[in-house]
């Protein structure tokens, strides 16, 4: 109650636990010798990051009147 519409707070433990679980899954996957899925995910993250940087640097399109 008393919060602005569309805003909410999440305890820090929630994203920290999510990051821990993700890191554990990556470590387990690589530890079993199956590196292909990890390499594919890394390539996807790299491509998305590059596209994000390119999109941010391109000028915004002009708005129609």
DOKE-39940 format. One record per residue: x, y, z of N, C-alpha, C, O in turn. Coordinates in steps of 0.02 Angstrom, whole numbers, plus 50000, padded with zeros to 5 digits. Atoms other than C-alpha are relative to their C-alpha. Layout:
+-------+-------+-------+-------+-------+-------+-------+-------+-------+-------+-------+-------+
:   n.X :   n.Y :   n.Z :  ca.X :  ca.Y :  ca.Z :   c.X :   c.Y :   c.Z :   o.X :   o.Y :   o.Z :
+-------+-------+-------+-------+-------+-------+-------+-------+-------+-------+-------+-------+
:     X :     Y :     Z :     X :     Y :     Z :     X :     Y :     Z :     X :     Y :     Z :
...
+-------+-------+-------+-------+-------+-------+-------+-------+-------+-------+-------+-------+
This chain:
+-------+-------+-------+-------+-------+-------+-------+-------+-------+-------+-------+-------+
:   n.X :   n.Y :   n.Z :  ca.X :  ca.Y :  ca.Z :   c.X :   c.Y :   c.Z :   o.X :   o.Y :   o.Z :
+-------+-------+-------+-------+-------+-------+-------+-------+-------+-------+-------+-------+
: 50041 : 49941 : 50000 : 50000 : 50000 : 50000 : 50044 : 50062 : 50000 : 50099 : 50062 : 50027 :
: 49964 : 49938 : 50001 : 50055 : 50176 : 49969 : 50054 : 50004 : 49946 : 50089 : 50054 : 49941 :
: 49950 : 50000 : 50053 : 50165 : 50128 : 49822 : 49969 : 50028 : 49936 : 49909 : 50023 : 49925 :
: 50025 : 49973 : 50064 : 50152 : 50212 : 49653 : 49978 : 49943 : 49955 : 50004 : 49887 : 49959 :
: 50027 : 50050 : 50045 : 50055 : 50119 : 49520 : 50055 : 49975 : 49953 : 50092 : 50014 : 49924 :
: 49950 : 50030 : 50045 : 50165 : 49998 : 49422 : 50068 : 49989 : 50032 : 50113 : 49966 : 49998 :
: 49936 : 50009 : 49965 : 50305 : 49994 : 49551 : 49992 : 49949 : 50056 : 49942 : 49946 : 50090 :
: 49998 : 50047 : 49943 : 50350 : 49855 : 49671 : 50073 : 49985 : 50015 : 50117 : 49996 : 49974 :
: 49932 : 50016 : 49978 : 50502 : 49799 : 49767 : 50006 : 49925 : 50011 : 49960 : 49892 : 50035 :
: 49985 : 50071 : 49990 : 50581 : 49627 : 49770 : 50058 : 49996 : 50049 : 50107 : 50033 : 50042 :
: 49944 : 50007 : 49954 : 50691 : 49572 : 49914 : 50064 : 49980 : 49962 : 50060 : 49943 : 49913 :
: 49936 : 50014 : 50033 : 50875 : 49563 : 49864 : 50015 : 49926 : 49995 : 50050 : 49905 : 49950 :
: 49987 : 50072 : 50000 : 50877 : 49378 : 49905 : 49971 : 49965 : 49938 : 49997 : 49914 : 49917 :
: 50032 : 50033 : 50057 : 50762 : 49337 : 49758 : 50045 : 50002 : 49938 : 50058 : 49949 : 49910 :
: 49955 : 50001 : 50057 : 50875 : 49396 : 49615 : 50067 : 49967 : 50015 : 50098 : 49937 : 49970 :
: 49938 : 50033 : 49981 : 51028 : 49336 : 49710 : 49993 : 49924 : 49995 : 50039 : 49891 : 49970 :
: 50012 : 50072 : 50005 : 50953 : 49162 : 49723 : 49995 : 49978 : 49927 : 50020 : 49925 : 49909 :
: 50005 : 50015 : 50071 : 50910 : 49166 : 49538 : 50068 : 49998 : 49966 : 50081 : 49953 : 49926 :
: 49932 : 49999 : 50029 : 51088 : 49213 : 49491 : 50040 : 49940 : 50024 : 50077 : 49910 : 49984 :
: 49965 : 50058 : 49973 : 51156 : 49076 : 49604 : 49978 : 49936 : 49965 : 50020 : 49895 : 49946 :
: 50026 : 50060 : 50034 : 51043 : 48943 : 49526 : 50025 : 49998 : 49928 : 50046 : 49945 : 49904 :
: 49976 : 49998 : 50069 : 51090 : 48999 : 49350 : 50074 : 49982 : 49995 : 50094 : 49943 : 49953 :
: 49929 : 50015 : 50000 : 51275 : 48995 : 49390 : 50013 : 49926 : 50015 : 50056 : 49895 : 49984 :
: 49993 : 50071 : 49983 : 51257 : 48822 : 49469 : 49983 : 49956 : 49941 : 50017 : 49906 : 49928 :
: 50019 : 50040 : 50058 : 51167 : 48756 : 49315 : 50053 : 50002 : 49945 : 50067 : 49952 : 49913 :
: 49947 : 49994 : 50050 : 51303 : 48822 : 49200 : 50060 : 49958 : 50021 : 50089 : 49922 : 49980 :
: 49942 : 50038 : 49975 : 51440 : 48746 : 49309 : 49987 : 49925 : 49994 : 50032 : 49887 : 49974 :
: 50016 : 50071 : 50006 : 51351 : 48578 : 49315 : 50001 : 49978 : 49927 : 50027 : 49925 : 49912 :
: 50002 : 50018 : 50071 : 51322 : 48579 : 49126 : 50070 : 49994 : 49972 : 50085 : 49946 : 49936 :
: 49932 : 50002 : 50025 : 51504 : 48619 : 49088 : 50039 : 49942 : 50034 : 50080 : 49910 : 50002 :
: 49966 : 50054 : 49963 : 51562 : 48496 : 49222 : 49986 : 49931 : 49972 : 50027 : 49886 : 49979 :
: 50017 : 50065 : 50028 : 51473 : 48352 : 49136 : 50031 : 49990 : 49931 : 50025 : 49936 : 49903 :
: 49967 : 50006 : 50064 : 51570 : 48387 : 48977 : 49959 : 50022 : 49941 : 49983 : 50020 : 49884 :
: 50043 : 49977 : 50055 : 51424 : 48453 : 48874 : 50007 : 50076 : 49995 : 49970 : 50113 : 50026 :
: 49984 : 49929 : 50007 : 51494 : 48621 : 48823 : 49960 : 50033 : 49943 : 49960 : 50095 : 49939 :
: 50034 : 49972 : 50059 : 51387 : 48643 : 48665 : 49944 : 50048 : 50020 : 49937 : 50102 : 49991 :
: 50055 : 49957 : 49980 : 51235 : 48715 : 48753 : 50026 : 50065 : 50030 : 49998 : 50119 : 50018 :
: 49970 : 49940 : 49969 : 51343 : 48835 : 48853 : 50030 : 50046 : 49946 : 50022 : 50107 : 49950 :
: 49971 : 49961 : 50054 : 51435 : 48891 : 48696 : 49945 : 50034 : 49959 : 49952 : 50092 : 49939 :
: 50056 : 49972 : 50038 : 51270 : 48918 : 48604 : 49969 : 50058 : 50039 : 49954 : 50110 : 50010 :
: 50029 : 49947 : 49959 : 51200 : 49020 : 48749 : 50047 : 50060 : 50002 : 50024 : 50117 : 49999 :
: 49952 : 49945 : 50000 : 51360 : 49124 : 48756 : 50000 : 50038 : 49934 : 50004 : 50099 : 49934 :
: 50003 : 49968 : 50066 : 51351 : 49158 : 48569 : 49936 : 50042 : 49994 : 49938 : 50097 : 49966 :
: 50063 : 49962 : 50003 : 51169 : 49213 : 48586 : 50005 : 50063 : 50042 : 49983 : 50116 : 50020 :
: 49992 : 49941 : 49957 : 51211 : 49330 : 48730 : 50046 : 50051 : 49966 : 50032 : 50111 : 49969 :
: 49955 : 49955 : 50035 : 51355 : 49404 : 48628 : 49964 : 50036 : 49944 : 49972 : 50096 : 49936 :
: 50036 : 49969 : 50056 : 51244 : 49435 : 48477 : 49948 : 50049 : 50025 : 49941 : 50104 : 49997 :
: 50050 : 49954 : 49973 : 51106 : 49512 : 48581 : 50034 : 50063 : 50027 : 50008 : 50118 : 50017 :
: 49964 : 49942 : 49973 : 51233 : 49626 : 48667 : 50023 : 50046 : 49944 : 50018 : 50107 : 49949 :
: 49978 : 49960 : 50058 : 51304 : 49683 : 48499 : 49941 : 50036 : 49969 : 49946 : 50096 : 49954 :
: 50059 : 49967 : 50029 : 51130 : 49717 : 48430 : 49974 : 50056 : 50046 : 49951 : 50107 : 50021 :
: 50021 : 49948 : 49953 : 51087 : 49815 : 48587 : 50042 : 50063 : 49993 : 50017 : 50118 : 49991 :
: 49955 : 49943 : 50007 : 51241 : 49925 : 48570 : 49988 : 50036 : 49934 : 49986 : 50097 : 49932 :
: 50012 : 49970 : 50066 : 51209 : 49953 : 48384 : 49934 : 50039 : 50000 : 49931 : 50094 : 49974 :
: 50066 : 49967 : 49998 : 51026 : 49996 : 48415 : 50001 : 50064 : 50041 : 49967 : 50112 : 50025 :
: 49996 : 49939 : 49959 : 51070 : 50121 : 48551 : 50037 : 50056 : 49965 : 50022 : 50114 : 49977 :
: 49960 : 49948 : 50034 : 51195 : 50211 : 48441 : 49966 : 50028 : 49939 : 49981 : 50084 : 49918 :
: 50033 : 49974 : 50061 : 51081 : 50228 : 48290 : 49952 : 50054 : 50020 : 49920 : 50051 : 50073 :
: 50045 : 49944 : 49983 : 50982 : 50390 : 48284 : 49927 : 49978 : 49999 : 49908 : 49933 : 49961 :
: 50071 : 50016 : 49997 : 50799 : 50384 : 48328 : 49966 : 50023 : 49935 : 49983 : 50076 : 49909 :
: 50035 : 49979 : 50061 : 50683 : 50390 : 48176 : 49957 : 50062 : 50014 : 49931 : 50071 : 50068 :
: 50040 : 49939 : 49994 : 50594 : 50554 : 48144 : 49927 : 49982 : 50004 : 49903 : 49936 : 49971 :
: 50072 : 50013 : 49991 : 50413 : 50559 : 48199 : 49961 : 50038 : 49947 : 49977 : 50094 : 49929 :
: 50043 : 49968 : 50050 : 50278 : 50596 : 48073 : 49956 : 50052 : 50035 : 49934 : 50042 : 50092 :
: 50041 : 49947 : 49969 : 50179 : 50757 : 48106 : 49928 : 49980 : 50008 : 49888 : 50019 : 50033 :
+-------+-------+-------+-------+-------+-------+-------+-------+-------+-------+-------+-------+
